Amino acid sequence: MCPSDISQEELKVVGSVLNDPTKALKERFRALFTLKNLGGKVAIDEIARCFTDPSSLLKHELAYCLGQMRDVHAIPILSSVLESDEEEVIVRHEAGEALGAISCPSVLPLLEKYCSHPVRELSETCQLAVERIRFHTSNSSSEHVSKFQSVDPAPPAEKRSVQEHRQRLLDESLPLFERYRAMFALRDVSSDEVSSNDDVTSSVLALGEGLKCTSALFRHEIAFVLGQIASPLAVDCLKTSLANGEEQPMVRHECAEALGAVATEECFDILKVHMTDRDAVVKESCDIALDMCEYENSAQFQYANAVDQK
């Protein structure tokens, strides 16, 4: 169904599913991504209403979707979430990243305010968002939408060998923005039609090494990227990080969702083990990931299909 075919009333019906705490979380996620794909002021307002929900995982995903929509109408709600000391870091971080994705220079003073925040995940997020906005302000024709249809925290680096990208990815003396650029360059190897099988394998394995780096924010983005690639080669490292009880929940949750995207039988089994995890964000992520597994192994045409199922 085309966005132009959807009435405001139908959007609000989908929004009511998103905002209904009695609905299963997987249904609400599907409604959220339906609203993201349809876009517009009404969809944004329906998403914004849901920031009162107790689920940090859901609120983090709300912020992510608002960033991917790249609509300035979302800036006020994202700004308020970033500034809220009551919100969990995983949610505030995603709001900061979303403001960077929208790339409106007017938010630079707010982001710069949090670049020295004592919580590393929050300060690094805002530093990256500032760098992203400055990069695209200076390179107005270079806005990059990946072949994975995501608006990323940094543009991919210029083409180099997989080994050169790997070296930059793992070099913790480099600015985080440059390492992110290497990360997305390695990701894009897997979607480049001229890439050899050896290069694709090497790029996935190089990204997997990034799960051992010191920054939790960096590790969480590595897991997200491995989910986009959805290669079975990544299962072992994702499984290890998910099972590590000392790992940050924001990293473990991305590992779970990445396994949901890979969607092999082994991924099903791994995720089921963690369905009773003590951390709510991880537990809920496994629930969503299992739903993603079922979708990937079904004949469904579209994951975000809440309009047809309302």
N, C-alpha and C positions, 0 to 999 in steps of 0.2 A: 504494500500500500504506500502510495506517494504521500510525503508530508502535506502537500497541498490539498489532499483528499480528506484530511483529518480536521474535524471541527473542534472548536474550543471545548465544547461539551465532552467530546470523546477524549480529548487530552485530559480533562479533569477526571474522567472515569478512570483512566490509567493512573492518574495521580492519586486517586483514592485508594487504589491497590497498593501503591508505594507507601502511602501514609497509614495503612491499616496494620497495626501491630498484631492483630489476630491472624494475619496471613502468614504462610510459611515464608521464611527468609528468601528462598529461591524464587518464589513468585514475585516478591518485592524487587529483587534484583532484576528480574526480567522486565518488570514495569519500568524500573529506573533506566535501563538501557534502551527501552522503547522510547522513553521521553528524550533521552540523549540524541537518539537517531532522528527524531522528528524535529527537535529544536524549537526555538522561538520563545517569546516572553512568557507565555502561559506554561510551557514545559519547565522553564527555569523556575518560575514561581512555585510550581508543584514540587520540584526537587528541593527548593529552599525551605519549604514547610517542614520537611522531614528531618531537619537538623535538631529537632527536639527529641528524636528517638534515642533510646538508651544504648543501642548497638554501635560501638565504635567502628566496627567493620563496615556497617552500612553507611555511617556518616562519612567515613574516609572515602567510600566509593562515590557518594554524592559529590564530594569535592572534586574527585578525579573526573567525573562526567561533566561537571560544570566547566572545568578547564578545557576538556576536549571539545566542548561546544564552541569555545572561543568567542563568546558573546559578552560584550561589556556590561550587559544588564546583570550579569552574575557578579560583578566586582564588589558591590556593597555587601552581599551576604558572605562572600569568600573573605573579604577583609575583616568582617566581624568575627568569623570563625578563627582566623589566624590570630586575632588579638585577644581571644577569650582564654583566660587562664583556667577556666573551668573545663575546657575541652582537653581530651587526651592528645598527646604529642602526635600520634599516628594520624589524627584528624587535622590538627593544625598544620602539620607538615604538608599534607595533601592540599590544603587550602593555599599554602604558599606556592607550591608547585603549580597549582591551577592558575594562580595570578600570573606566574611566569609564562604559562602556555597562552594565556589571552594576550600577553605582550603589549599592554597599554602602558606607556611611559608614566602616566599619572600615578601609578602604584609604586614607583621606585622609592619614594621617601618612606613608605610603610615597610617595604621589603628590606630596605637598608637599615631600618630601625632594629630588625630582628637578625641581621647578619652577625651580630656579636652576642646573641642569646646564649646563656650558659648551657642549654640543652643542645648537644652537638647536632642531632638529627634536624632540629629546627633551624639552627644557624646555617648549616650546610645547604639545606633546602633553599633558604632565602638567598644565599650567596649565588647558587646556581640560577635561581630565577632572575636575579639582577643581571648576571652575565648573559643570560638568554635574551633578555629584553634589550640590553645594550648591543648585543651581536646583531639582532634583527633590526634594530634601529639604524645601525651603521651599514647593514646589508639588506636594504628594503626589498630587494627582488629575490632574496635567498630563503624565504620561509620554506621550510622543508616539511612535507607530509610524507611519512615513510610508506613503503609498499605494504606495511602492516596497518596502514590507515590510522596511525597514532601521531599525536602532536607530542614530541619528545622534549625532555628537559634540556637537551643540547643537540645541535645538528651533528650528523656524522662527520668524522674527519675526512680530509681528502684521501683519495685512494693511495694506499701503501700495501706492502705485503702483509699477510696475516701475522707473521712473526713480528714485524715492526709495530703493528697495532697492539699485539699482545704485550710487547715491552712497555708501551705507553700506558696500557690498561693497568698493569701491575706496578708501575713506578709511582710509589706513594710520595715522592718528592715533587711530582708535577701538580699543578692546580687541578682541583677536582673536575672543573669544567672540561679540561683537556682530556682527562681520563674518561669522562662520560662520552666525549666525542669518539674516542677510540672504541668504547663499548658499542656504540650504535653503528660504527663502521664494521665491527666484527659481526654484529647481528645481521647487517645488510648483505654480508657475504652469502648468507644462506638463501637470500632471495634474488641474487644476481645470476642471471641465466648463463653468464660466461664463467662462473666459478666452477672449479674442478671439485670432484668429490672429496679429494684430499684437503682442499682449502676449507670446504664446508665443515668437515670433521674437525680440522685443526681450530677453526674459529669457535665451534661449540665447546671444545675442550678448554680453549683459552678462557672463554667466558666462565666456565665452571671453576677455573682457578681463582677467579675474582671473588668467589664465595668465601675465600680465606683472608680477604683484605680487612684492614682494621676498622673502616668506616661502616657502621650498620646501614646507613643510608645507601652507600655504594653497594653493599651486599644485597639489599632489598631490590635495588634497580637491576642488578645482575639477574636475580631470580625472575623478575618481571620479564626481562628480555629473553631469558631461556624459555619462558612460557610462550612468548610470541613466536619463537622459532619452532617450539613444540617438537623437538627432536628426542627420540628415545635415548640418544647418547647422553642426554643431560639427567636422566633419571637417577643415576647413582649419587651424583653430588647433591641433587635436590632432596633426595631421600635422607642423606646424611645430615643436611642442615635442618630439615624438618624434625628429625628425631633428636636433635641436640637441644636438650632442655635449658642449656645455658645461653642459647642464641636468643637474640631480641625477637619478640613476637612479630614486629613489623617485617622481619626477614622470613620467619617461619611461615607466616600467613601467605607471603608471595610465593614461597616454595610450594605450598599446598595448592595454590591456584595454578601454578605452572604445571604441576603434575596433572591437574585436571585438564589442562590444555593438551598435554601429551596423550593422555587418555588410553594408555595401554592397559591390559589386564593387570599387569604388575602395579600400575598407578592406582587402580581401583583398590587393590589389596593394601597398599601403603596408606591410602587415605582413610580406609575403614579403621585401621589401627588407631588413628589419631582423632576419631570422631568423639572420643571422650576426653580429649586433652584438657588439662587443668586451666589453660588460658582460653578465655572466651573467644578472642579474635582468631586463634588458631582453630578451635573447634568449629566455629561458624564458617571459616574459610574452607575447611574440609567438606562441610555440608554443601557449600556452593560449588566446590571443585568436583564433587561426585555428580552434581547436577550437570556440570559442564562435560564430564566424562560420558554421561548418558546421552547428552545431546550429540557429542562428537561421534558416538557409535550408533546413532539413530538415523532415520531418513528425514528428520525435520529440516526444513529449508532455512529457517532463521531462528536464532536463539532468542533475540529480543522481539517477541511476537505477542506482547500483551494486548495489543489492539484486537487481534483476531480471537484471543482467548478470554476477553473480558466478559 
